[in-house]
Amino acid sequence: MALAWTSSASSYSLTSGLYILLVLLLLGLNSGICHGLGSFGFDIHHRFSDPVKQILGLEGLPEKGSVEYYVAMTHRDSIIRGRHLAASNNQSPAPLTFANGNDTFYLYSLGSLYYANVSVGTPSVSYMVALDTGSDLFWLPCDCNNKTCVPSLKTTSGQEVNLNIYSPNASSTSKKVSCDSSNLCDPKQCPSNNSDCAYTYPYLANNTSTSGILVEDVLHLITDDDQLKAIDIPVTLGCGKNETGILLEGSAPNGLLGLGLDNISVPSTIARKGQGPNSFSMCFGYDGIGRINFADNGTSEQKETSFTAEPSSPSYNISITQINVGVNVSKMEFNAIFDSGTSFTHLTDPAYTFISKIFNSKITEKRHSSNSQLPFEYCYDLSANQTGYMIPIINLTMKGGEQFYLTNPTELFPTKVQGGYVYCLALLKSTNINVIGQNFMTGYRIVFNRDKMVIGWNPSNCEDLVPTGYNDSNSNTSPINPSHSPAASPSSLSLSPAASPALSINPKATAPSSHSPKLKAFTCAIMILFVSFFAITGIFLNGFAPNGLLGLDLGNISVPSTLTRKGLGPNSFSMCFGSDGIGRINFGDNGTSEQKETSFTVEPSL
């Protein structure tokens, strides 16, 4: 097992971005731009509008009219348009993903993990679970309280947002797992084979575990194609009644979905149920937004290397045969684990020393003075007016000969000096195990093919299928966003299961700022997690919107149709879209005699 998390100094405090969806649904404000027209209605607010920012005390949202604003908007649109393009072309059967969509989100303040919105049970309930390739168990907080799990998250303004807590009794499809059904059952708590399967699942992070009973319930999936066919998979999951360690400090507060090799994992279960090949993919975007697809073999263009699985602790264990740092080459063979549950890559010597020493020799900036708050050994000062820095290209040669280029192995930190930054080689020294963490996977779609026992990779922006291409030239200019610049030291991260080739990094484009075009501020990330899920799930008309959706279409079941059928006014409604992001919606509203009009047609099939 290879699982590692960064314990955030902010514990499980959330920014107010999480609260934005509730405001959109529940609050009404007076608008000076859009006015009601004599019918009944309420205000609607754009998530970047000033009132929303003022109410929630949000910082880090782009100003309307700024370049960052339009980057944010077009990025969101591309997510909606391209959510299914990350799946393989013409793959049969079609890859699967979660019913709420294939988007994943990196959240630093929730343990530096990638999260997805999954739905479980009958009726379906949604949970924001962490994704971890270094463990196997899928578990949810279950019938617990604030002493044994995390039932709510606190915003910076003091508001509490309740998280869904799983309860077997509330799901008609939930079944208890007996002691003779799983090797995870604690024999000390199994007086008979028919007893409930009690488990304790430890992680290597200090004093961290989840315990409870195993149950079976349905995980709601869809085909990741134009059909969006609903597929319910019965899976074994942990009813986590007691969490300890970093699970109570913000990491995976609402559950964790293990993607390991054991039979109990979700990918193994999907394959065992005959729903596709035993393979899945994860895409790690530069902006912290990614994708996940099950039953996905990837593409014929991807690079591949084999992995081995130790019977005692199966993991995605690959072999590296050579390291290139600029023009410097070292042939060395060692094993490393690909682990999405580890934020930063950990290497033992001699690999760590070779990379860090050669990297250091190629850097022209002044070495940053020792700072115990920075977890990385090699850091460098950037002046306030510096517009870029050069770093040597690093690539790893895998067993079989394919090369894995690191898109940007550095992290950027603001300093106390106005406008100044420090950048670090985001590599940590390990004494016993090598782990390829999230930061080295950034910019790639990684395929974990368990049928063929290979890991595949293709450069990807996580928005479309076409590979973005490798950069193996002698130099490269790219304003790469540092994968996850932390605001606090991840020193408590605990392991568990120019003459030379160079990258040119633009710190102004990559710095974590209040108007980051890459939306790397945590406020924006958590906002996107919930608001874009709300918007994106609106395309699903089969009950997959986890937080509710008000349909305004032409069907008899829609709200406008219902209001008319109840005799509350004409079958017409209006929406006003204010230039300040504040709007109005009114039902039973025919508009005015001055308005321009055009006819629309209705396709019977639609």
SVG drawing of the C-alpha trace seen along z (x, -y; Angstrom):
<svg xmlns="http://www.w3.org/2000/svg" viewBox="-56 -50 83 69">
<polyline fill="none" stroke="black" stroke-width="0.4" points="0.0,0.0 1.3,-3.4 -0.7,-6.2 0.5,-9.6 -1.2,-12.8 -0.3,-16.3 -1.8,-17.4 -3.0,-21.0 -2.2,-23.6 -5.7,-25.0 -7.3,-21.7 -10.6,-21.2 -11.5,-24.8 -13.2,-25.5 -13.4,-28.8 -16.8,-30.2 -16.7,-29.0 -18.4,-25.8 -21.3,-28.0 -21.8,-29.5 -24.3,-26.9 -26.5,-27.5 -26.6,-31.2 -27.5,-30.6 -30.4,-28.4 -31.6,-30.2 -30.8,-33.9 -32.5,-36.7 -31.0,-40.2 -32.4,-43.4 -31.0,-44.1 -30.5,-47.5 -30.1,-46.2 -32.8,-43.5 -36.2,-44.3 -39.3,-42.2 -42.1,-42.7 -45.2,-42.3 -45.1,-38.5 -43.7,-36.4 -40.0,-35.5 -36.7,-35.8 -33.2,-37.1 -30.5,-34.9 -26.8,-35.6 -23.7,-34.8 -21.1,-33.1 -18.5,-35.9 -21.0,-38.8 -20.1,-41.3 -23.0,-40.6 -22.1,-36.9 -18.5,-37.9 -19.6,-40.4 -22.1,-38.0 -19.6,-35.2 -16.5,-37.2 -14.9,-35.5 -11.4,-36.4 -9.6,-35.1 -12.5,-35.4 -11.6,-37.1 -12.9,-40.6 -15.4,-40.8 -13.7,-42.2 -10.3,-40.9 -8.4,-38.4 -8.6,-36.0 -12.4,-36.3 -12.7,-35.2 -10.1,-32.5 -12.2,-31.2 -15.4,-31.3 -14.1,-29.7 -12.4,-27.1 -15.6,-26.2 -17.4,-26.1 -14.7,-23.7 -15.3,-21.5 -19.0,-21.3 -18.4,-20.8 -15.5,-18.4 -16.4,-16.3 -16.8,-13.2 -13.9,-13.8 -11.3,-12.4 -12.7,-8.9 -11.2,-6.7 -12.4,-7.0 -14.8,-4.2 -13.8,-2.0 -16.3,0.8 -17.8,1.1 -17.7,-2.6 -15.7,-3.7 -17.6,-4.4 -17.5,-7.2 -19.4,-8.5 -23.1,-9.5 -22.2,-13.0 -19.5,-13.3 -15.9,-12.4 -14.4,-15.6 -11.9,-15.4 -10.5,-18.3 -7.3,-18.8 -7.9,-20.5 -4.9,-21.5 -6.9,-22.5 -8.5,-19.0 -5.3,-17.0 -3.8,-17.8 -5.8,-15.1 -7.9,-14.7 -11.7,-14.5 -14.7,-13.3 -18.4,-13.6 -19.8,-10.1 -23.4,-8.9 -24.3,-5.8 -27.4,-4.0 -31.1,-4.2 -32.2,-6.9 -28.9,-8.2 -26.9,-10.4 -23.7,-12.2 -20.4,-12.3 -17.1,-14.1 -14.5,-11.3 -10.8,-11.4 -9.2,-9.2 -6.3,-7.1 -4.4,-4.6 -2.4,-3.5 -5.2,-1.8 -8.1,0.5 -11.1,-0.2 -13.9,-2.4 -15.4,-3.8 -17.8,-6.6 -18.4,-8.2 -21.3,-6.2 -23.7,-6.7 -21.0,-8.8 -20.7,-12.0 -18.2,-14.9 -15.9,-12.9 -15.6,-9.9 -15.8,-11.5 -16.2,-15.0 -19.9,-15.7 -19.4,-19.3 -16.9,-21.7 -16.4,-25.2 -16.0,-28.2 -13.7,-31.1 -16.7,-33.2 -17.7,-30.7 -20.6,-29.1 -20.8,-25.3 -21.7,-23.2 -23.0,-19.8 -21.6,-16.8 -23.7,-13.8 -23.2,-10.9 -23.9,-7.4 -26.4,-5.2 -27.2,-1.6 -30.7,-1.9 -31.5,-4.9 -30.7,-3.0 -33.0,-0.3 -30.2,1.4 -27.7,1.6 -26.8,5.1 -24.5,6.1 -21.4,8.2 -20.9,11.3 -17.6,12.5 -17.1,15.2 -17.3,12.8 -14.1,10.7 -10.6,11.1 -10.8,7.6 -13.1,8.9 -11.5,8.8 -11.5,12.5 -11.6,11.3 -15.0,9.7 -16.4,12.6 -18.0,15.1 -19.6,16.8 -19.4,16.8 -22.8,15.0 -21.7,12.2 -21.4,8.6 -17.9,8.0 -16.2,5.6 -13.0,4.1 -10.2,1.8 -8.3,0.4 -5.0,-1.3 -3.0,-3.8 0.7,-4.4 0.1,-8.1 0.6,-8.3 -2.3,-6.8 -4.6,-7.0 -7.4,-4.4 -11.0,-3.9 -13.1,-1.3 -16.7,0.0 -18.5,2.7 -18.5,3.7 -21.7,3.3 -22.8,3.7 -24.6,1.0 -24.9,-0.4 -22.4,-2.9 -24.1,-4.9 -22.1,-5.1 -22.8,-6.2 -21.2,-5.4 -18.8,-8.2 -20.2,-8.7 -23.1,-10.4 -25.6,-7.8 -25.0,-8.5 -26.4,-5.1 -27.0,-4.6 -25.2,-1.6 -25.5,-0.7 -22.7,1.5 -23.1,3.3 -19.8,2.6 -18.4,3.5 -17.8,0.4 -16.7,-0.5 -19.4,-2.0 -16.8,-4.1 -18.1,-4.6 -14.7,-5.7 -12.0,-7.7 -8.7,-8.6 -5.5,-10.6 -5.4,-12.8 -8.9,-11.6 -10.2,-13.9 -7.9,-16.7 -9.2,-17.5 -7.9,-14.7 -10.7,-12.8 -13.4,-14.2 -16.3,-12.7 -14.8,-9.3 -12.1,-7.8 -12.3,-5.6 -9.4,-3.2 -8.2,-2.4 -5.7,0.3 -5.3,3.8 -7.2,5.8 -10.4,7.5 -12.4,5.2 -11.5,2.1 -14.0,0.4 -12.0,1.0 -11.7,4.7 -15.4,4.9 -16.4,3.2 -14.3,5.7 -15.6,8.6 -19.2,7.6 -18.4,7.7 -18.8,4.0 -15.5,3.5 -11.8,4.2 -9.9,4.1 -8.4,0.7 -9.0,-2.9 -7.5,-6.3 -6.9,-9.5 -5.9,-12.8 -4.0,-15.3 -4.5,-18.9 -2.2,-21.8 -5.0,-23.7 -5.9,-21.0 -8.9,-19.8 -8.8,-16.3 -10.8,-13.3 -11.4,-9.7 -12.7,-6.9 -13.2,-3.3 -13.0,-0.4 -10.6,-2.6 -7.7,-1.2 -6.4,-4.5 -5.2,-5.1 -2.8,-3.5 -0.6,-6.6 0.2,-6.3 3.6,-5.3 3.6,-2.3 5.7,-0.5 5.0,2.7 4.3,2.8 4.6,5.5 2.5,6.3 3.9,7.8 1.4,10.4 1.8,9.0 1.2,5.4 0.0,5.0 0.7,1.6 1.5,0.0 5.3,0.7 7.2,-0.4 11.0,-0.2 13.1,-3.2 16.3,-2.5 17.7,-6.0 17.4,-9.6 18.2,-12.7 18.6,-16.1 19.4,-18.5 22.3,-16.8 23.4,-14.8 22.5,-11.2 22.7,-8.5 21.9,-4.9 20.4,-3.5 17.6,-0.9 15.2,-1.2 11.5,-0.7 8.9,-3.3 5.2,-3.4 2.7,-5.5 0.4,-6.9 -2.3,-9.5 -2.5,-9.7 0.9,-11.3 1.2,-15.0 5.0,-15.2 7.4,-12.7 9.7,-10.9 13.0,-9.3 15.8,-7.5 19.5,-7.9 21.2,-7.8 18.3,-9.0 17.4,-11.9 20.9,-13.2 21.6,-12.9 18.5,-14.9 18.8,-17.5 22.5,-18.2 22.4,-18.5 19.3,-20.6 21.0,-22.9 24.1,-23.3 21.9,-24.5 20.0,-27.2 21.2,-30.8 19.0,-32.3 20.3,-32.6 19.7,-29.7 17.1,-30.4 18.3,-30.5 17.2,-27.6 13.6,-27.8 12.1,-25.1 8.6,-26.0 9.6,-24.9 9.8,-21.1 12.0,-21.1 15.8,-21.2 16.5,-23.1 14.7,-26.5 15.6,-29.7 14.7,-33.4 13.0,-35.3 13.0,-39.1 9.8,-41.1 10.4,-42.2 11.6,-38.8 9.4,-37.5 10.7,-33.9 13.3,-31.3 15.0,-28.5 15.1,-24.9 16.7,-21.9 14.4,-19.4 14.1,-16.2 12.9,-12.9 12.7,-9.3 13.4,-6.4 11.1,-3.5 11.7,0.2 11.1,0.9 12.7,-2.3 9.8,-4.9 10.6,-8.3 8.4,-10.1 9.1,-13.9 8.3,-16.0 6.2,-18.9 7.3,-21.1 8.9,-19.7 8.9,-23.0 6.6,-24.6 6.2,-28.4 5.8,-30.1 5.1,-33.8 7.5,-35.5 7.1,-38.2 8.9,-40.6 6.3,-42.5 5.9,-40.8 8.7,-38.3 8.6,-34.5 10.6,-31.4 10.5,-28.4 11.6,-24.9 12.4,-21.6 9.4,-19.7 11.2,-16.5 11.5,-14.9 14.2,-12.6 13.0,-9.2 14.8,-6.6 13.0,-3.4 10.6,-3.8 10.3,-5.6 6.9,-7.2 5.9,-9.0 3.4,-11.5 0.8,-13.8 3.3,-16.6 5.2,-14.3 1.9,-13.1 0.6,-16.6 0.0,-17.2 -0.6,-13.6 -3.5,-11.2 -2.3,-8.1 -3.8,-4.7 -3.7,-1.9 -4.2,1.2 -4.5,4.1 -5.4,6.6 -2.0,6.0 -0.2,5.0 1.0,1.8 0.9,-1.9 0.3,-4.2 0.7,-7.9 -0.1,-10.6 0.4,-14.4 -3.1,-15.9 -4.8,-19.1 -7.7,-16.9 -10.2,-18.6 -9.8,-16.6 -8.5,-13.3 -5.9,-14.5 -2.4,-14.3 -0.9,-17.7 2.6,-16.4 5.8,-15.8 8.4,-18.6 11.7,-16.9 13.5,-19.8 16.5,-21.5 14.4,-24.3 10.8,-25.0 8.9,-28.2 5.8,-27.3 3.9,-29.3 3.2,-26.1 1.1,-26.4 2.9,-24.9 0.8,-21.9 -0.2,-22.7 1.6,-25.5 0.9,-25.0 0.2,-27.8 1.7,-25.9 4.4,-23.4 3.5,-19.8 6.3,-18.6 4.0,-16.2 3.4,-14.3 3.7,-10.7 4.5,-7.9 2.3,-4.8 1.3,-2.5 20.2,-27.3 23.1,-25.5 21.3,-22.4 17.8,-21.3 15.6,-23.6 12.2,-24.7 11.4,-28.4 8.9,-29.1 6.9,-32.3 6.2,-33.0 3.8,-35.8 1.6,-33.3 2.1,-30.6 2.1,-32.4 -0.8,-31.7 -2.6,-35.1 -6.0,-36.5 -6.7,-36.6 -5.1,-33.3 -6.1,-32.5 -5.6,-28.9 -8.0,-29.1 -5.4,-27.6 -6.6,-29.6 -8.4,-27.2 -11.4,-29.4 -11.9,-29.0 -11.1,-25.3 -13.7,-24.4 -16.1,-26.8 -15.7,-25.0 -16.0,-21.6 -19.6,-22.4 -20.8,-25.0 -19.5,-23.3 -20.9,-20.0 -24.2,-21.7 -23.9,-23.2 -22.5,-20.2 -24.9,-17.7 -27.7,-19.8 -27.1,-17.9 -28.2,-14.7 -31.9,-14.4 -32.0,-11.0 -31.8,-12.2 -28.1,-12.7 -28.0,-16.2 -26.9,-15.6 -27.7,-19.1 -31.0,-19.7 -31.8,-21.3 -34.7,-23.4 -35.7,-22.4 -37.1,-25.1 -37.7,-23.0 -40.9,-22.3 -41.9,-19.0 -45.1,-18.7 -43.0,-18.0 -41.0,-21.2 -41.7,-24.0 -43.1,-26.5 -45.5,-23.8 -46.6,-22.9 -47.3,-26.5 -49.5,-27.0 -51.3,-23.7 -52.1,-24.9 -53.7,-28.0 -51.1,-30.4 -50.5,-32.2 -49.6,-32.0 -47.2,-29.3 -44.3,-31.7 -41.3,-32.8 -38.5,-35.3 -34.9,-35.4 -32.8,-38.6 -29.0,-38.4 -27.5,-41.5 -24.2,-42.8 -23.1,-42.8 -23.8,-39.1 -27.2,-39.7 -30.3,-38.6 -34.0,-37.9 -36.4,-35.0 -40.1,-35.5 -42.8,-32.9 -46.1,-33.6 -44.4,-36.5 -45.3,-37.3 -42.8,-40.2 -43.7,-43.6 -45.2,-44.8 -41.8,-46.5 -39.8,-43.3 -38.4,-41.7 -39.5,-38.1 -38.7,-35.1 -40.4,-31.7 -38.9,-28.5 -39.8,-24.9 -40.0,-21.8 -38.7,-18.5 -41.0,-15.7 -38.0,-13.4 -36.4,-16.0"/>
</svg>
